Each structure stands twice: as C-alpha cells, then as structure tokens.
Amino acid sequence: MIVLPYIKILTLFIVSLSTTILLSFWIYHKLTLLSFINISFFIAGAFLFLSLLTITVKGGFFDGITYGFRRMFVAKGKELSKQEVNDMTPVSEMLNFNHLPMLINGILMAIIMMIALVTYYI
C-alpha cells in the first residue's frame, strides 16, 4: 500500500513537533521561538544522524571491520573456522527496517528549524 509510508512520516513528524513543544516547556518553562529552535535542532540532528548512520551500515561500510573482528577473536573458548566466519550474517543484512521516514522527518524538522531561525533574526 502506497499510503502507509506517508502516514508513518506524518505521524513521526507530528510526534517530533509535539515532543519539541513539550521539551521546550519542560526545560525552559515557556515556549519561545528561541527555545523551539534550540530543541528542534537537537531532535532534527538526532533523526538525521540515526538515519545517515543506518544508511552507512546498510551500505556495508562496517562489514569488513566486523569480519576482521570475527576472525580475530575467539568465540566460546574455541577459534572459529573460516567457514563459520563466512556463514555469519553481515551487519549490513541485520538492519532490515526502512530508514526513509527518519530521514524525511529529520529534513522536515531541520527545515522548520531554519524557518524559525530566519524568523527569529528578522
């Protein structure tokens, strides 16, 4: 179904905006444009960092590193054979969730933050 990803993105965006407002009240005890900008910066950064890290891991960047660690270290008191190491699932295949809603939400939150920042300085 094509509508499902849009619902996930919209839900995540609404939850992120609500969290930004609630954290602004909780940390600063009031909602100002500056407090909204500060909190939304961290939330947008977290979503962008997690989504870009997921893209990097799914791309296979860390597969060689984990392969080397598997060959180097001993498992349960015995050394692993080359066949056992090759049969292990690479890290890039272990992540099987969609990173696109997190990425789009991070971009949307960053855009909202930039608009608020321009509004603050004008």
Order of alpha helices (4+ residues) and beta strands (2+ residues): alpha-alpha-alpha-alpha-alpha-alpha
